Amino acid sequence: MTTSRRAYKVDENNPGSDLAGETAAAMAAASIVFRKSNPHYAHLLLHHAQQLFEFGDRYRGEYDRSVEVVKSYYGSVSGYKDELLWAALWLHRATDSEFYLNYAIDKAHCFGGVGWAMTEFSWDVKYAGLQVMASQVNCSLI
């Protein structure tokens, strides 16, 4: 393969909340899958998901501004707020912690995705998935 495989990173000075949030959500979901068959691995996934969520929330910014080379093929159109909400709801599902549910509720309006219909769910736009997950939480509270 002749494609460059150069590694890039996000950090405190070069944030990537969307990348951190998306990865945290994936790890939280995976921790649910492995909970019974490999509890140690599930715990490790969940621990790192929580760390990534905290990092992404503390050092907010879009990854394509920190790693500008990706703009031409993986540019962030929706920003990072939907991914932070996505991570919070997956972490709530994985931990049953009210902290993550309250985060999603408290930030839902100012982070967007409420009050209007979404017609897209993609690698970049998580609002439709958020609305489905939020409706499942609401149904379980009734």
N, C-alpha and C positions, 0 to 999 in steps of 0.2 A: 504494500500500500504506500502510495506516495504522499498522502495527506498528512500534514503536520499534526502531531499529537502533543503540542505544547500544553502544559498544565497552567491553569490560572487559579486564582483564589479570591475569595472575598474575606474581608476582615474588618476591624473597627474603622479603619481609614478608607476602606473601599467596600461599602456595604452591599449586601445582596439579600434583602429581606424576602424577595419572591423566591429565590433559590432555597434559602434556609427554610422558609415556610412550606414549600412544596416537598422538600426532603423530610421535614419533620412530620408532615401529614402521612407520607408514604411509610415512614418508619413506625409511626403510631398504628397505622392500619396493619402493617406486617406483624407488629407485636401481638395484635389480637389473634391473627392466624396461628402464630406459634405458641400461644399461651399454654395450651395443653400438651402439645407434643415436645416442646423444648422450652420450658419455663425460664431457664437461664438466658437463652438467646432472646426470648421475648422481653425479659427485664432489661437486657442490654439495649435492645432496640428502643424501648420506651424511654430509658434514661437519656440516650442520645437525642431522641426526638424532643424531649423537654429542653435539653441544652440548646439545640438548634432553634427552637421556638423562642427561647429567651434571648438568644443572640440576635435573631432576626428582628425581634421587637425592640430591643435596646438600640441597635445600630441600624436604623431604618434607611432604606434606599433601594433603588432598582439595580439588579446585577448588571444589566447592559450598559449602565453608566460607569460601572467600575471595571467591567471587562468589555470595552467598546467594540472589540473585534466581533462579538456575537450579534451586534445590531443588525447586520445584513441578513442573518438567517435565523436567529432566535431572539429577535427584539421583543421587549416586554411592552405590550400594548395596554394591558389592563393595569399595569403598575404592580405593587406588592401587597396592597391591602387585602385583596381577595385571598391571596395565599396565606396571609397571617390568620385570617378568619377560618380558612379551610383547615389549617393546622390546629387551631384552637378547638374546632368541633371534632376533629379526629382524636385529639388528645383527651377531650372530654369523654368520647366514646371508649377510649382505651383505659382511662383512669377512673371515670365516673366522678372526677373532681369538679366541684362547682366553680373553682377558679377559672377553668377554661370555658365553661358555659357562660359565666358572667362576663368574661372577656369578650366573647362573641356577641353577647347581647348588648353590652355597653358600647361596643365599637361598631355595631352593625350599621347604624344610620350614617355616622361620619365616615365610615370606610366604604360606603356605597353598596349597591346590590339589593336595596330594599325599596319597596314602593313602586317598582316598575317591573314589567315582565322581561325575563331573560329568554333568549331563543338559542343561546349557544353555550356549550360546555366544551372546553378544550384544554390543551396543555397550558394555555395562558389565561383563560377566563374561567374562573371557578364559581362565579356567582350562582349559576343554575344549580350546581351541586350543593352549594351552601344552603340554598332555599329548600332543597329536598331533605338534607340532613336536619335542618332546623325544624321542618315540619314533622319529622320523625321524633325529635326530642319533645316537641309540643304534644304529639299524640301520646307519648308515654307518660306525660305529666297529668293527663286527663283521668 
